[in-house]
Amino acid sequence: MSTGAIPGRTRAAVLHAALDLRVEEVPVTGPAPGEVLVAVEAVGVCGSDVHYFTDGRNGRNVLRGPMVLGHEAAGVVAALGPGVTGPAVGTRVAVEPAVGCGDCPTCRSGAYHLCPSGTCLGSPPTDGAMSGYRAVPARAVHPLPDTLPTELGALVEPLAVAVHAVRRAGVSTGHRVLVTGAGPIGVLVAQVARAAGAEQVVVTDVHDARLDRAAGLGATGTVNTARDELGEATFDRLLECSAVPAALWQGMHALGPAGRATVVGQAPPAVDGLPLALMQRWEIDLNASFRSAHAFGPALGLAASGRVDLAGVLTGRFALAQAPDALRAPGADPHHLKVVVRPGD
């Protein structure tokens, strides 16, 4: 089922190699059985997109051929594939980019985001959503509440990542929380931690502009670690969102007995400096958080209720033809947190 004419081709931002991003026409494929076709209205730029653009890889994932970028997407359902009964054509949706096979022990346990054979939009070899249209599994789309503009629906995916990370950290009422890194994930993690009942949420970074925004979005304190020390503060939970190993080790030294450190930012393959004696003496736990699972519903609830301010995180909009500029923007200007590409512009 569809509404209106679906074009045979659409424009997309296709990455051919590092620093070689081209806006080209590509075929509109699907929707296949079990899929819906989404007319994409907004795609958030993530740090992983930036890594693919600048380096041709993101961690262990290497670009092997031309690929459409983008995994933080929102739009409108334009057509239903065979056997799909909903959501109805015309429904505004956020897209969950990572899907598992659904049959393996990992998926059956509920950890579909860790499926060994799972796919994720915009992660080689799977094309992403920085395109006018994208077919996705029907189970991967989530209707947006009336109070949330479609553009902000593109930020539901990073908010879900923050929800999952705060769950992994075990943040609860009264906790003192340290968040290292005031990028978009760090700022969202800080907001979710407050919503989870944290009494104190301190955010660190080396850019005053980002720290100011974190403070404006609910952080109870900020520290610019380029010039200031954390002091004698003691925390119950650390969520490391900067991907800087030194920030993790320094943050762990600020944890109190029975504290927990959770790695959220994209970690390098290996790091030195693990404070093992400290961890053993105070029984400090170290764990990690990857993507999200079962977090889109709670994320939509937090955004719809206003307990998390997504509009305050969005700092830039770019037309599809400006996609290379959008990918450079966060690194070029620390005032930027999250920027979106609008394929229809």
MONOR-V982404 format. One record per residue. N is the residue number from 1. RES is the residue in one letter. PHI is phi in whole degrees, -180 to 180 (NA if undefined). OMEGA is omega as a letter, one per 30 degrees, with the letter a starting at -180 (NA if undefined). D_CENTER is the distance of its C-alpha to the mean C-alpha in Angstrom with 2 decimals. Layout:
n=N res=RES phi=PHI omega=OMEGA d_center=D_CENTER
n=N res=RES phi=PHI omega=OMEGA d_center=D_CENTER
This chain:
n=1 res=M phi=NA omega=l d_center=30.84
n=2 res=S phi=-148 omega=l d_center=29.67
n=3 res=T phi=-123 omega=a d_center=30.43
n=4 res=G phi=75 omega=a d_center=31.85
n=5 res=A phi=-85 omega=l d_center=32.10
n=6 res=I phi=-90 omega=a d_center=29.17
n=7 res=P phi=-68 omega=l d_center=29.65
n=8 res=G phi=-77 omega=a d_center=30.25
n=9 res=R phi=-137 omega=l d_center=28.13
n=10 res=T phi=-148 omega=l d_center=25.23
n=11 res=R phi=-88 omega=l d_center=23.67
n=12 res=A phi=-150 omega=l d_center=20.59
n=13 res=A phi=-92 omega=a d_center=19.08
n=14 res=V phi=-108 omega=l d_center=20.26
n=15 res=L phi=-91 omega=l d_center=19.75
n=16 res=H phi=-95 omega=l d_center=23.11
n=17 res=A phi=-167 omega=l d_center=22.88
n=18 res=A phi=-54 omega=l d_center=21.49
n=19 res=L phi=67 omega=l d_center=21.92
n=20 res=D phi=-119 omega=a d_center=23.35
n=21 res=L phi=-108 omega=a d_center=21.20
n=22 res=R phi=-123 omega=l d_center=23.45
n=23 res=V phi=-91 omega=a d_center=23.31
n=24 res=E phi=-136 omega=l d_center=25.51
n=25 res=E phi=-86 omega=l d_center=26.72
n=26 res=V phi=-131 omega=l d_center=25.59
n=27 res=P phi=-68 omega=l d_center=26.94
n=28 res=V phi=-89 omega=a d_center=25.46
n=29 res=T phi=-109 omega=l d_center=25.50
n=30 res=G phi=78 omega=g d_center=25.64
n=31 res=P phi=-83 omega=l d_center=25.01
n=32 res=A phi=-83 omega=l d_center=26.44
n=33 res=P phi=-52 omega=a d_center=27.52
n=34 res=G phi=84 omega=a d_center=24.77
n=35 res=E phi=-114 omega=l d_center=22.51
n=36 res=V phi=-124 omega=l d_center=21.96
n=37 res=L phi=-99 omega=a d_center=21.83
n=38 res=V phi=-108 omega=l d_center=19.36
n=39 res=A phi=-81 omega=a d_center=20.43
n=40 res=V phi=-77 omega=l d_center=17.21
n=41 res=E phi=-106 omega=a d_center=17.30
n=42 res=A phi=-153 omega=l d_center=14.05
n=43 res=V phi=-134 omega=l d_center=11.19
n=44 res=G phi=-76 omega=l d_center=8.56
n=45 res=V phi=-93 omega=a d_center=8.96
n=46 res=C phi=-106 omega=l d_center=6.50
n=47 res=G phi=-59 omega=l d_center=8.52
n=48 res=S phi=-66 omega=l d_center=9.13
n=49 res=D phi=-60 omega=a d_center=10.69
n=50 res=V phi=-64 omega=l d_center=12.69
n=51 res=H phi=-63 omega=l d_center=13.92
n=52 res=Y phi=-60 omega=a d_center=15.10
n=53 res=F phi=-67 omega=a d_center=16.75
n=54 res=T phi=-84 omega=a d_center=18.47
n=55 res=D phi=-118 omega=a d_center=19.28
n=56 res=G phi=75 omega=l d_center=19.21
n=57 res=R phi=-161 omega=l d_center=17.20
n=58 res=N phi=-138 omega=a d_center=14.11
n=59 res=G phi=63 omega=a d_center=15.57
n=60 res=R phi=-85 omega=a d_center=17.81
n=61 res=N phi=-89 omega=a d_center=16.65
n=62 res=V phi=-117 omega=l d_center=19.18
n=63 res=L phi=-67 omega=a d_center=19.74
n=64 res=R phi=-113 omega=l d_center=23.02
n=65 res=G phi=-172 omega=a d_center=23.70
n=66 res=P phi=-55 omega=a d_center=22.59
n=67 res=M phi=-147 omega=l d_center=19.16
n=68 res=V phi=-74 omega=a d_center=17.32
n=69 res=L phi=-83 omega=l d_center=13.96
n=70 res=G phi=102 omega=l d_center=10.76
n=71 res=H phi=-133 omega=l d_center=8.47
n=72 res=E phi=-101 omega=a d_center=6.91
n=73 res=A phi=-126 omega=l d_center=10.44
n=74 res=A phi=-146 omega=l d_center=13.04
n=75 res=G phi=-176 omega=a d_center=16.79
n=76 res=V phi=-126 omega=l d_center=20.09
n=77 res=V phi=-65 omega=a d_center=21.61
n=78 res=A phi=-104 omega=a d_center=24.41
n=79 res=A phi=-163 omega=l d_center=26.06
n=80 res=L phi=-110 omega=l d_center=26.27
n=81 res=G phi=-78 omega=l d_center=27.15
n=82 res=P phi=-56 omega=l d_center=30.23
n=83 res=G phi=84 omega=a d_center=30.21
n=84 res=V phi=-94 omega=a d_center=27.26
n=85 res=T phi=-108 omega=a d_center=28.30
n=86 res=G phi=179 omega=g d_center=25.25
n=87 res=P phi=-68 omega=a d_center=23.34
n=88 res=A phi=-66 omega=l d_center=26.02
n=89 res=V phi=-55 omega=a d_center=26.07
n=90 res=G phi=97 omega=l d_center=25.07
n=91 res=T phi=-74 omega=l d_center=22.42
n=92 res=R phi=-79 omega=a d_center=19.33
n=93 res=V phi=-140 omega=l d_center=16.22
n=94 res=A phi=-100 omega=a d_center=12.45
n=95 res=V phi=-107 omega=l d_center=11.69
n=96 res=E phi=-85 omega=a d_center=10.21
n=97 res=P phi=-80 omega=a d_center=9.86
n=98 res=A phi=-103 omega=l d_center=11.11
n=99 res=V phi=-128 omega=l d_center=14.68
n=100 res=G phi=-96 omega=a d_center=17.41
n=101 res=C phi=-70 omega=l d_center=21.10
n=102 res=G phi=88 omega=a d_center=22.01
n=103 res=D phi=-117 omega=a d_center=25.23
n=104 res=C phi=-77 omega=l d_center=24.76
n=105 res=P phi=-56 omega=l d_center=25.27
n=106 res=T phi=-65 omega=l d_center=21.62
n=107 res=C phi=-64 omega=a d_center=20.62
n=108 res=R phi=-65 omega=l d_center=23.69
n=109 res=S phi=-77 omega=a d_center=22.73
n=110 res=G phi=104 omega=a d_center=19.58
n=111 res=A phi=-92 omega=a d_center=17.17
n=112 res=Y phi=-63 omega=l d_center=16.39
n=113 res=H phi=-72 omega=l d_center=13.04
n=114 res=L phi=-106 omega=a d_center=15.50
n=115 res=C phi=-55 omega=a d_center=17.99
n=116 res=P phi=-61 omega=l d_center=19.90
n=117 res=S phi=-111 omega=l d_center=20.42
n=118 res=G phi=-71 omega=l d_center=17.17
n=119 res=T phi=-124 omega=l d_center=15.46
n=120 res=C phi=-142 omega=l d_center=12.08
n=121 res=L phi=-53 omega=l d_center=12.10
n=122 res=G phi=72 omega=l d_center=12.45
n=123 res=S phi=-122 omega=a d_center=13.22
n=124 res=P phi=-48 omega=g d_center=17.01
n=125 res=P phi=-99 omega=a d_center=19.11
n=126 res=T phi=-88 omega=l d_center=17.10
n=127 res=D phi=-62 omega=a d_center=16.96
n=128 res=G phi=-95 omega=a d_center=13.91
n=129 res=A phi=-112 omega=l d_center=13.95
n=130 res=M phi=-79 omega=a d_center=15.00
n=131 res=S phi=-157 omega=l d_center=18.33
n=132 res=G phi=-65 omega=l d_center=20.64
n=133 res=Y phi=-137 omega=l d_center=20.54
n=134 res=R phi=-150 omega=l d_center=18.61
n=135 res=A phi=-85 omega=a d_center=19.97
n=136 res=V phi=-140 omega=l d_center=17.72
n=137 res=P phi=-58 omega=l d_center=18.92
n=138 res=A phi=-60 omega=a d_center=20.13
n=139 res=R phi=-72 omega=a d_center=18.67
n=140 res=A phi=-100 omega=l d_center=15.11
n=141 res=V phi=-109 omega=a d_center=15.56
n=142 res=H phi=-129 omega=l d_center=15.54
n=143 res=P phi=-58 omega=a d_center=18.00
n=144 res=L phi=-87 omega=l d_center=17.08
n=145 res=P phi=-68 omega=a d_center=19.45
n=146 res=D phi=-59 omega=a d_center=22.05
n=147 res=T phi=-80 omega=a d_center=20.98
n=148 res=L phi=-111 omega=l d_center=17.53
n=149 res=P phi=-59 omega=a d_center=17.91
n=150 res=T phi=-58 omega=l d_center=16.45
n=151 res=E phi=-56 omega=l d_center=14.85
n=152 res=L phi=-73 omega=l d_center=12.83
n=153 res=G phi=-60 omega=l d_center=11.96
n=154 res=A phi=-68 omega=l d_center=9.50
n=155 res=L phi=-93 omega=l d_center=7.50
n=156 res=V phi=-67 omega=l d_center=7.93
n=157 res=E phi=-62 omega=l d_center=5.06
n=158 res=P phi=-64 omega=l d_center=2.76
n=159 res=L phi=-66 omega=l d_center=6.41
n=160 res=A phi=-63 omega=l d_center=7.03
n=161 res=V phi=-59 omega=l d_center=5.26
n=162 res=A phi=-66 omega=l d_center=7.51
n=163 res=V phi=-60 omega=a d_center=10.22
n=164 res=H phi=-63 omega=a d_center=10.42
n=165 res=A phi=-64 omega=a d_center=10.70
n=166 res=V phi=-66 omega=l d_center=13.32
n=167 res=R phi=-63 omega=a d_center=15.07
n=168 res=R phi=-61 omega=l d_center=15.31
n=169 res=A phi=-75 omega=a d_center=16.72
n=170 res=G phi=69 omega=l d_center=19.16
n=171 res=V phi=-69 omega=l d_center=19.10
n=172 res=S phi=-144 omega=a d_center=21.96
n=173 res=T phi=-54 omega=l d_center=24.52
n=174 res=G phi=89 omega=a d_center=26.13
n=175 res=H phi=-68 omega=l d_center=23.90
n=176 res=R phi=-100 omega=a d_center=23.67
n=177 res=V phi=-120 omega=l d_center=20.15
n=178 res=L phi=-110 omega=l d_center=19.33
n=179 res=V phi=-116 omega=l d_center=15.89
n=180 res=T phi=-98 omega=a d_center=16.18
n=181 res=G phi=107 omega=a d_center=14.18
n=182 res=A phi=-107 omega=l d_center=13.72
n=183 res=G phi=-76 omega=a d_center=10.90
n=184 res=P phi=-60 omega=l d_center=8.26
n=185 res=I phi=-67 omega=l d_center=6.62
n=186 res=G phi=-60 omega=l d_center=10.35
n=187 res=V phi=-67 omega=l d_center=11.55
n=188 res=L phi=-69 omega=l d_center=9.51
n=189 res=V phi=-59 omega=l d_center=10.61
n=190 res=A phi=-60 omega=l d_center=14.02
n=191 res=Q phi=-66 omega=a d_center=14.27
n=192 res=V phi=-67 omega=l d_center=13.45
n=193 res=A phi=-62 omega=l d_center=15.92
n=194 res=R phi=-63 omega=l d_center=18.48
n=195 res=A phi=-64 omega=l d_center=18.11
n=196 res=A phi=-80 omega=l d_center=18.74
n=197 res=G phi=108 omega=l d_center=21.96
n=198 res=A phi=-59 omega=l d_center=21.55
n=199 res=E phi=-79 omega=a d_center=24.62
n=200 res=Q phi=-137 omega=l d_center=23.46
n=201 res=V phi=-133 omega=l d_center=20.10
n=202 res=V phi=-106 omega=a d_center=20.67
n=203 res=V phi=-113 omega=l d_center=18.13
n=204 res=T phi=-116 omega=l d_center=19.19
n=205 res=D phi=-169 omega=l d_center=18.61
n=206 res=V phi=-112 omega=a d_center=21.09
n=207 res=H phi=-118 omega=a d_center=20.55
n=208 res=D phi=-62 omega=a d_center=22.40
n=209 res=A phi=-61 omega=l d_center=20.71
n=210 res=R phi=-71 omega=l d_center=17.29
n=211 res=L phi=-65 omega=l d_center=19.19
n=212 res=D phi=-62 omega=l d_center=21.08
n=213 res=R phi=-68 omega=l d_center=18.08
n=214 res=A phi=-60 omega=l d_center=16.85
n=215 res=A phi=-64 omega=l d_center=20.43
n=216 res=G phi=-68 omega=a d_center=20.57
n=217 res=L phi=-105 omega=l d_center=17.64
n=218 res=G phi=116 omega=l d_center=19.38
n=219 res=A phi=-62 omega=a d_center=19.41
n=220 res=T phi=-81 omega=l d_center=22.99
n=221 res=G phi=-163 omega=l d_center=23.41
n=222 res=T phi=-138 omega=l d_center=22.17
n=223 res=V phi=-139 omega=l d_center=23.57
n=224 res=N phi=-88 omega=a d_center=23.65
n=225 res=T phi=-76 omega=l d_center=24.20
n=226 res=A phi=-73 omega=a d_center=25.72
n=227 res=R phi=-134 omega=a d_center=28.75
n=228 res=D phi=-125 omega=l d_center=28.67
n=229 res=E phi=-98 omega=l d_center=28.71
n=230 res=L phi=-69 omega=a d_center=27.08
n=231 res=G phi=80 omega=a d_center=30.65
n=232 res=E phi=-95 omega=a d_center=31.79
n=233 res=A phi=-61 omega=l d_center=28.87
n=234 res=T phi=-124 omega=a d_center=28.08
n=235 res=F phi=-122 omega=l d_center=24.87
n=236 res=D phi=-91 omega=a d_center=24.21
n=237 res=R phi=-137 omega=l d_center=20.55
n=238 res=L phi=-122 omega=l d_center=18.51
n=239 res=L phi=-118 omega=a d_center=14.75
n=240 res=E phi=-92 omega=a d_center=14.36
n=241 res=C phi=-118 omega=a d_center=11.31
n=242 res=S phi=-96 omega=a d_center=13.33
n=243 res=A phi=65 omega=l d_center=13.97
n=244 res=V phi=-104 omega=a d_center=17.61
n=245 res=P phi=-55 omega=a d_center=19.91
n=246 res=A phi=-60 omega=l d_center=22.43
n=247 res=A phi=-66 omega=l d_center=20.11
n=248 res=L phi=-66 omega=a d_center=19.66
n=249 res=W phi=-65 omega=l d_center=23.41
n=250 res=Q phi=-64 omega=l d_center=24.38
n=251 res=G phi=-64 omega=l d_center=22.18
n=252 res=M phi=-65 omega=l d_center=23.72
n=253 res=H phi=-71 omega=l d_center=27.11
n=254 res=A phi=-93 omega=l d_center=26.25
n=255 res=L phi=-83 omega=l d_center=25.74
n=256 res=G phi=-86 omega=l d_center=28.71
n=257 res=P phi=-56 omega=a d_center=30.39
n=258 res=A phi=62 omega=l d_center=28.37
n=259 res=G phi=-77 omega=l d_center=25.10
n=260 res=R phi=-140 omega=l d_center=21.82
n=261 res=A phi=-113 omega=a d_center=19.33
n=262 res=T phi=-122 omega=l d_center=15.85
n=263 res=V phi=-85 omega=a d_center=14.07
n=264 res=V phi=-113 omega=l d_center=10.30
n=265 res=G phi=-65 omega=a d_center=10.11
n=266 res=Q phi=-59 omega=a d_center=10.96
n=267 res=A phi=-82 omega=l d_center=14.57
n=268 res=P phi=-68 omega=a d_center=17.58
n=269 res=P phi=-56 omega=a d_center=19.83
n=270 res=A phi=-155 omega=l d_center=22.24
n=271 res=V phi=-137 omega=l d_center=23.07
n=272 res=D phi=-106 omega=l d_center=26.37
n=273 res=G phi=108 omega=l d_center=27.30
n=274 res=L phi=-58 omega=a d_center=26.30
n=275 res=P phi=-81 omega=a d_center=28.45
n=276 res=L phi=-64 omega=a d_center=29.83
n=277 res=A phi=-63 omega=l d_center=32.95
n=278 res=L phi=-62 omega=a d_center=31.08
n=279 res=M phi=-62 omega=a d_center=28.84
n=280 res=Q phi=-71 omega=a d_center=31.99
n=281 res=R phi=-60 omega=a d_center=34.06
n=282 res=W phi=-110 omega=a d_center=31.67
n=283 res=E phi=48 omega=l d_center=30.01
n=284 res=I phi=-87 omega=l d_center=26.53
n=285 res=D phi=-89 omega=l d_center=23.90
n=286 res=L phi=-126 omega=l d_center=21.17
n=287 res=N phi=-137 omega=a d_center=18.34
n=288 res=A phi=-136 omega=l d_center=14.86
n=289 res=S phi=-131 omega=a d_center=11.58
n=290 res=F phi=-132 omega=l d_center=9.85
n=291 res=R phi=51 omega=l d_center=7.09
n=292 res=S phi=-161 omega=l d_center=8.71
n=293 res=A phi=-145 omega=l d_center=12.10
n=294 res=H phi=54 omega=a d_center=14.07
n=295 res=A phi=-117 omega=a d_center=11.54
n=296 res=F phi=-67 omega=l d_center=11.24
n=297 res=G phi=-61 omega=l d_center=14.79
n=298 res=P phi=-59 omega=l d_center=14.55
n=299 res=A phi=-63 omega=l d_center=11.52
n=300 res=L phi=-63 omega=l d_center=13.73
n=301 res=G phi=-65 omega=l d_center=16.62
n=302 res=L phi=-65 omega=a d_center=15.34
n=303 res=A phi=-70 omega=a d_center=14.53
n=304 res=A phi=-66 omega=a d_center=17.82
n=305 res=S phi=-82 omega=a d_center=19.84
n=306 res=G phi=84 omega=l d_center=18.80
n=307 res=R phi=-71 omega=l d_center=17.97
n=308 res=V phi=-123 omega=a d_center=14.60
n=309 res=D phi=-96 omega=l d_center=15.09
n=310 res=L phi=-77 omega=a d_center=12.45
n=311 res=A phi=-61 omega=l d_center=15.21
n=312 res=G phi=-72 omega=l d_center=15.64
n=313 res=V phi=-92 omega=a d_center=12.26
n=314 res=L phi=-79 omega=a d_center=12.97
n=315 res=T phi=-124 omega=a d_center=15.42
n=316 res=G phi=-164 omega=l d_center=16.27
n=317 res=R phi=-129 omega=a d_center=17.07
n=318 res=F phi=-136 omega=l d_center=18.37
n=319 res=A phi=-71 omega=a d_center=20.46
n=320 res=L phi=-58 omega=l d_center=19.89
n=321 res=A phi=-63 omega=l d_center=22.80
n=322 res=Q phi=-97 omega=a d_center=21.05
n=323 res=A phi=-54 omega=l d_center=18.00
n=324 res=P phi=-60 omega=l d_center=19.20
n=325 res=D phi=-65 omega=l d_center=19.54
n=326 res=A phi=-63 omega=a d_center=16.02
n=327 res=L phi=-72 omega=l d_center=14.81
n=328 res=R phi=-86 omega=a d_center=17.34
n=329 res=A phi=-58 omega=a d_center=16.82
n=330 res=P phi=-61 omega=l d_center=14.36
n=331 res=G phi=-77 omega=a d_center=16.58
n=332 res=A phi=-83 omega=a d_center=19.73
n=333 res=D phi=-139 omega=a d_center=19.43
n=334 res=P phi=-65 omega=l d_center=18.03
n=335 res=H phi=-69 omega=l d_center=18.47
n=336 res=H phi=-78 omega=l d_center=15.39
n=337 res=L phi=-108 omega=a d_center=12.03
n=338 res=K phi=-116 omega=l d_center=10.02
n=339 res=V phi=-116 omega=l d_center=12.14
n=340 res=V phi=-123 omega=l d_center=12.43
n=341 res=V phi=-104 omega=a d_center=14.84
n=342 res=R phi=-110 omega=a d_center=17.27
n=343 res=P phi=-59 omega=a d_center=19.02
n=344 res=G phi=-83 omega=a d_center=21.97
n=345 res=D phi=-89 omega=NA d_center=22.89
